[in-house]
Amino acid sequence: MDRSEFVSLADDCLDRVADWLEDFDPDEVDFETTDGVVTIEFPDRTRYILNRQAAANQMWFAAGARAWHFDWNGSAWCDDRDGYPLLQRIEEVLGEKLKRPLKGLTGA
């Protein structure tokens, strides 16, 4: 994949996540976007980071002491170790933090 294709796919993913986060109460989840990064912040000041890593052609997601790397498989960003979809991982990890199931990011 060339750089422009990677950036386009990565930015589409970042935009989708940011659009999903817009629906949260800002007292529950706040976020900001910068070039290639979505920073998610919770009231306890915990931060989760989703960002594109152009040198590796990957999306990286960090949540506390946990971190994952995702490759584009032709149709979705999937974990480079177990193939787990990025958007599903984000729903689940944020759901764990908020202590409730979350939907809407994966289309489910």
N, C-alpha and C positions, 0 to 999 in steps of 0.2 A: 504494500500500500504506500502510495507517495504521501508526502507531507500534507498537501492540500486536502486530500481525501481524508486523512486521519483527523486533521483539524475540523473539517466539516462534520464528520461522524461524532467526534468528541464534543464539539459545541452543541450539536443537536441533543446529545445526552444531557449535558449540563443544563441546557435550556428546559428540557423536559423535567428534570429534577427541580429546578427553580420554580417552574410553573406549578408543580405539585405542592411545593412548600408554601406557596402563596396562600393556600387554603387553610393553613394552620393559624391558630390564634397566636399572635406575636408574643404573648405572655407565656406560651407553652414552647414554641420553637421559633427562633429568629434565624435569619440567614442573610448573607450578603454574597454577591458575585463580583469577581474581578476576572481579568483575562485568564481563562482556563481553569478557574477555581470556584467552587461553591463551598463556603464556610457555613456550617450549621451550628448554631449556639443555643444552649438550653439555659434555663434560669439559674442553674447551679454553676454556670460558667464553663461547663464541659463543651468542648468543640469537636465536631466531626468535620473532616475535610474530604471533599471529592475533587480530584484534579486530573487534568490530562498530563501525561508524561510523554512529550513528543519524541524524546530520544529513544524511548522504548516502544513507541506506538501503543501505549497502554493507558487505561484509566486506572487511577489509584484511589482507594477509599480507605480512610483511617478513622477509626472510632475508638477513642481511648487508647488502650495498649494493643488493640487489634488492628491489622491492616491487611488489605487484599489488593491484588493486581489483576486487571481484567484485559483480555485480548478480544479483538473483534473477530467473530467467527463467520462473518458473512451476513449475519442477520441480527446479532445481538452481542453485547459486551459480556463475556463469560470469564469466570475465575480461571487463571492460568494453571491452577493446581487441580481443581475438581470440576470445572465446567459450570459452576453455579452462576446463574444470571445476576448481573450487577444490580438491576432495578429491584429484583426480588430481595437481594441481600440488603439493600438500603431500607426497603419496607420493614423487613424483619428486625434489623438492628435498631432502627428508630422506634419500632414497636416495643422492643425490649426496654429501651430507655424510658419510654412513656408509659410502660406497663399496660399496653392495650394493643390489640391487633390493628394494623393499618392496611389500607387498600388504596387503590386508585393510581398508583405509579405504574404498576405492571398491566393495567387494563382489567384486572380482576375485580 
